[in-house]
Amino acid sequence: MQSEGTSSAYPGWHATTILMVRKEGQVVIGGDGQVSLGPTIIKSNARKVRRLGKGSVIAGFAGATADAFTLFERLEAKLEQYPNQLTRACVELAKDWRTDRYLRRLEAMMLVADREAGLVLSGTGDVLEPEGGIMGIGSGGMYALAAARALADQPLTAEDIVRRSMAIAGDICVYTNGNLVIESIAI
């Protein structure tokens, strides 16, 4: 990311809409596949949603790809250190992220969920539980979040809400496409 007063010869990377919905015995995280460099789509099928913790945790990232992979690896290590304790693992990761000189420079956000909790993690030390079990991050995250909230009281499954909301976000946000990766856990 550029800070004020600096310029770069390279346009900023933009990409990603990640959405989490927890409803009626299911938690679902979905993410689009688009990665853009300035006005150019350089990849349309990136996999931004993954399973961690021997499959018991699903996670999606928004931000710089290498940074996100570093955070996935660090979260995986914390999950091994604190098995079946997603919230504790995330708090410990957020502490490291906030205080470690290397990690502090990472530019990404994560949505993570297991059977018990769904959380948003950021480099500012935030570990937040979303209201109503719905949260969106990334360039199209707020569009997907708004759509999901509007659909939440409809007779739809969590996965249906994610798919419809991501489609709406893709229609609005130029940095979001329809190539979805969706992971779910029964709760």
N, C-alpha and C positions, 0 to 999 in steps of 0.2 A: 504494500500500500504506500501511496505517496503521502508525505506529511506536508503541512502548509509551508510554502516558501521554497519547496524543492520541485524540480522538474525531472522528468525521465524521458529517455528516448523511446521507451517501450510503453505502450498503452497498458492500462491495468487489466488483469485477468478478472473476468466476471463469469460467474456460473452458479448454478445450483438452486434448487428448491428442494428442501427436505421437510417432510410433514410427518407428525406422529399423531395417531388417534387411538385412544383407549376407550373401548365401548363393549359392553355385553360379553364379557369373557374373552376378549381378544385385544391385544395391543399390536398395532401395525405401524411400521415406519416405511415410507416410500420416498424415493428420490429420483430426480430426472437424470439424464445422462449427458447434458450439454456442458461443454467447456468452451469458453469464448476468450479470445484475446482481442481486446478492442472491439471493432465491429465484425470480427471474423469468427465463425464457429470453427474450432480446430479439432474438436472431437465431439461426437454426438452420442456415444454409448459408454461413457465413463460409469464405473460402478462405485457409487458413493454411499451405498448402504451395505452393511456387512454383519455377519454373525461373529460374536466374540464369546469369550468365557465358555468354551466347549459347546457353543450353540445356545446357551441359556440367555444371552444378551444380544440385542440388536442395536446397531449404532449407525447413524448417518452423519456425514460431515458437510460443512459448507466452508469454503475458503481455499487456501493454497493446498494443492494436492500433497506435496511432500510433507507439509506441516501436518496435514490430517493423518497421513500414514504414521508419522512419528507419534501422534497422539493416540492412534489406535494401538500401536505397540506398547506405549506407556500404560494405557488403560488395561490392556490384556495382562500386563505384569501386575498391576494393582489388583485385578480380579483374581489372579493366582495367589497373591498375598492375602486377600480378603475374600475367600470363596463365598458365594451366595450372599454377598453384602455389597450390592451395586452402589448404594448411596455412600457407604464408607469409602469404597474404592474411588468414586468420583470426587469426594471431598479431598482425599489424599492426592489425587491427580491435580485437582484445582490448586491445592497448596503448592505443589511442585511447579505447576505452570506459572503461577504468580510470582514465585520467589527465585526460581532457577534462571540464571542469566541467559542460557541458551533457549529454554522453553518460552521465556517471556517474549521473545521475538516472533513466536509462531502466530500466524494469522489464520485462525480457523475457529469454528464453533462446532459443537457436537450435540446431537440429540441421541440419548441412549435410553433403553428400556429393558426391563425384565418383567417377570410375573408380578413383582411387587411395586415397582416404581418406574416412573418416566422422568427424565431429567434433561435440562439444557446445561451445557458446560461452556464457559468462555474463558478467554485468557485474562480477563479482569478478575478472576477468582469466583465468578458466579457459578453456583450449582442451584438451579431453580427447578421446582416442580411446577409444571404448567397447570393453569386453572382449567378445570373441567376435562382434564386428560387430553387436551389438544394443544399442539404447539407447532409452529413453523419457523424455519430459519433459512437464511440465504436470500439471494436477490429477489426471488418470487415467494419467499416464505410468508410474508404478510398477506399476499393475495390468497395463497392456499389456506392459511389460518382463517381468514375471513370466510372463505367458502366452506371450510369444514365446520366452523361454528354455526353457519346457517343451515347446514345439512344434519347436524348432530341429533336433532330431535325427530328426524325422519326415520321411517322404518327401513334403515339401511345398515349393513354390517360396517364394521370399522374399515375393512378393506375397500368396500364400495365407496365410502366417504373419502378415503385417501385417493382412490382412482379419479373420482369426479372432481375433487378439489384440485388435484394436480393438473387435470385437464383445463380447468378454469384458469389456474395460474399460468399455464403454458399459453393460453390464448391472450393473456395480458402482458406477461413479462417476456421480453425478447431474449433473456438469458435462461429461459426454461423451455425444455422440449418435452415431447411425449414418450421418449424412450425411458420407461420406468423400471426401476428395480424395487420390488416390494418384498419385505420380510415381515413375518408375523409370529407371535407367540400366543398360545392359549393361556389365559389367566384363570 
